[in-house]
């Protein structure tokens, strides 16, 4: 993949190993196209200030995850934007810090970044339908719901969320435990990008959808579905030569895919009109 200028910083950041990958910086790099003059350091310093404020309120004692959640969601006013959930700004970390509005995953990133600066063993949990934060200092994590005001989730509440996601109740406790596992930083970034991709695709903003797919392919260069989706978006943007290349690559990677015949038909249509392939 030939990197555009807007993707170079993102590529550099996510090339770091998990231990040193700066999640907030990478999330801010994701918005470079929308905010070309954005200074990431300004927003990274906000996390430093938030962490220092938590620390200053607990003199002589180490703050815990519950204190961080209380500070962010009760004192600082971070809140889930339930009224306009699909506003793209809810996925932009700079806007979340400015507006104090977000969706589960971006509010979780705020919580993680503040907690990490305080030395807390917090990890994201890529739960179905609701991204969560867990404190992994014991074999069974203590789970918090940033979108729900930072509330500590009981097992029954977590089962309720899972039941809604699966559309069935009751939920097997073994299934719950399988979902209460820590997500790595790249998995968090991928979920953020897929959320944003879905928002832009629904709005038929093909250029924005393409930008999300390009970044997803930086994280997973040979992911067949993203290569397919890039080809389909490029076709909508009349970039037929590039679309054909991606769709052929998709068939190489997933020759038995359910929609393989439809993709072959589209490729044949592109090839039957050579003027579209210039």
Buried (B, 14 or more C-beta within 10 A) or exposed (E): EEEEEBBEBBBEBBEBEEEEBBBBBBBBBBBBBBEEEBEBEEBBEBBEEBBEBBBEEEEEEEBBBBBBBBBBBEEBEBBBBEEEEBBBBBBBBBBBBEBBBBBBBBBBBBBBBBBBBBEBBBBBBBBEEBBBBBBBEEEEBBBBBBBBBBBBBEEEBBBBBBBBBBEEEEBEEEEBEEBBEBBBBBEBBBBBBBBBBEBBBEEEBBEBBBBBBBBBBBBEEEBBBBBBBBBBBBBEBEBBEBBBBBBBBBBEBBEEBEEBEEBEEBBEEBEEEEEBBE
